[in-house]
Amino acid sequence: MIYHAFNGYMKYAFPMDELYPLSCKGRTRDYANPDNYGINDILGNYTLTLIDSLDTLAVIGDKEAFQTAVEDIIKNVDFNCDCKVQIFEVNIRILGGLLSGHLFATSDVYGVKLDNYNNELLELAYNLGKRLLPAFEHSESEIPLARVNLKKGVLLNETSNCSAGAGTLILEFGTLSRLTGDMRFEALFKIWNERSSLNLVGNTINVSTSKWDYAVSGIGAGIDSLFEYMLKAYILFGDPDYLKMFNDSYLAIQKYMKNQDGLYLNVNMNTGLFVSSNMDGLSAFFPGLQVLLGDIPNAIHLHQIYTELWKKYHAIPEVFNFNRKEVENDYYLLRPEFIESNYMLYQATKDPYYLDIGEMILNDIENFCKTKCGYAQLNPLTSLKKEDRMESFFISESLKYLFLLFDEGIN
């Protein structure tokens, strides 16, 4: 599956950012429509899928493909692009991809160390990181702005950001600081300073005023990876402040969001009162985070809720309303969150049940999403209709976690 998706991208789309998996051609920014944020926030004519796939090639141990990919990136990538992109997406996919690729290329541990590599990926990462810094430097609150022009810096009318966008930088920025010695990238969780007295954060904040535009808290879209990065920052860097942030957040989540059925609801960040019972596909990361924390019973229970959704729809719907028991956003983007949580639970328990779930996921993706040159997202999901898009995270995360689940011999 990895080779089918990756080779399809390389044959039909490279050096463009994404593969159109139905029409088998390349996709880059929507230059005709600058306000098409669903595309332009992510795509920047910088071989996105190739960069994002680097660590997957390393994890599967294909040194030849990894080396070729690194060489192709060095030859083709230039970040001097007059394009406005979302910091969050560029950070996790491009900056993160370059940094992980650099670490694999220079390590003796994983079997893919490159002999003639001279830190070119790190140099690209440093170049990109400096282009992202204006999002901090031009913010009145030190909470980063959501978007930046890679060539011109911050543009007018950038005022808001979501909690995930503002708080999901520390792993990549902190790693970049440690690798380059440039401590400007030591991004802080300034967003945490704006939490409520209940230790809850909202969804969207005005960066200029530090006032919440949407004061609703949950574990899904807009907030999800803020919690993830708190705990992982502690694991990676050992700073107890991050662990305290996470523990305070987790206690508040358990107290105000979790209902008697084990569902995590959306609540008002200031009062803790119920707002909605929508759960989205992104929130399926949470059982995996609970595994990292050591809360295995709650992880098992929540994972099973998502498992039942997958069994019914052959994927996790983008948004499902548990009160009405119906799909609200009827599509599946080949997301990795449920797959990652399933992998984490198997690692924690070694229960073969999670191998069975992984096999179900693998078969459904193969049966319903596979195309001639890749894999397509489903829209509408309930009709299992393929849509002509394959985002880069499908190779870099979804397929990687499936591979790790079944590869018992990997280090």
Buried (B, 14 or more C-beta within 10 A) or exposed (E): BBBBBBEBBBEBBBBBBBBBBBEBEBBBBBEEEEEEBEBBBBBBBBBBBBBBBBBBBBBBEBBEBBBBBBBBBBEEBEBEBEBBBBBBBBBBBBBBBBBBBBBBBBEEEBEBBBEEBEBBBBBBBBBBBBBBBBBBEBBEBBBBBBBBBBEEBBEEEBBBBBBBBBBBBBBBBBBBBBBBEBEBBEBBBBBBEBBBEBBBBBBBBBBBEBEBBBBBBBBBBBBBBBBBBBBBBBEBBEEEBBBEBBBBBBEBBEEBBBEEEEBBBBBBBBBBEBBBBBBBBBBBBBBBBBBBBEBBEBBBBBBBBBBEBBEEBBBBBBBBBBEEEEBBBBBBBBBBBBBBBBBBBBEBBEEEBBBEBBEBBBEBBEEBBBBEBBBBBBBBBBEBBBBBBBBBBBBBBBBBBBBBBEEEEEE
